[in-house]
């Protein structure tokens, strides 16, 4: 059999990061092609003006590919996106959970649907503009690591990459800081060099997920109906606007009077009750995970682990215990309770060991 020809498919969102990723690979004389996922129609009711999912983003990516001299393809994944990302996003909020759609999009679409189409086009590897690193360990196995720049590290969103695909993954920006990326884009005169970034979820306009949930679920959903608010000591504090409007740990928008700040401490779906409490009531020391993905054989046997429960949060020392239902994360020091449905990512130093979705905390 002949040797496999190396062709890298670059997932291009139409932004500066993926543009520079493609530029760096092409500058190394690596055979590349750009692939943009079309995920969201411009005329969708909830599509954001600067969505990275629509036609405008694909046109920007195409212009970049023309500039650096590589072919570009748009892959229509709108049906898959609705089924695998948007509908579960809405369903989670209607079940009292707080989802992380960027993780699902990476896991199910980029390293799932897009990778399969890239393979069909002859690609042997997949590159993205994420700030993370793929390194080879002393044992010869490929590993996922934080990006070198702690301010831009995006490894938290990548724990779901199938272990078998680490060897097929490239992160050309892993050793860069954002200012370097911009400088490279300007130097190469890329059409996206000055393009601004949106911090919103790409399919949620203005970051207001409630608009999307209402639009796709309708007002008859139980968690969109008003219900009682119960505060410390069981005190009646009024009426909430629908449990789907709240998330565990939320303080902003809690319009009740109390002697100290109150936070959302519980969402009782069965009784449609919003529970509020003081900060101390949020502390938890055990996290139970489901939908796990581990990048090592026996993570529970490792020591020196830490779990990151929020994207911008600090990692907390922990140990892992395998349970019948999944993995339990036991914390050395309690943390403020994350919301069910969020990603819990486990690290050994700067190396991602794996992660899962929070089912419950104690």
Helices and strands as residue ranges (DSSP letters): E 8-11, H 16-27, E 32-38, H 55-68, E 71-76, H 78-81, I 82-86, H 87-94, H 101-104, I 105-114, H 115-120, E 125-128, E 132-136, E 142-146, G 155-158, G 163-168, E 169-171, H 178-187, G 205-207, H 209-217, G 222-224, E 227-230, G 232-234, E 236-240, G 243-245, E 263-268, E 273-277, G 279-282, E 283-294, G 299-301, E 305-308, E 316-322, E 327-336, E 343-348, E 351-361
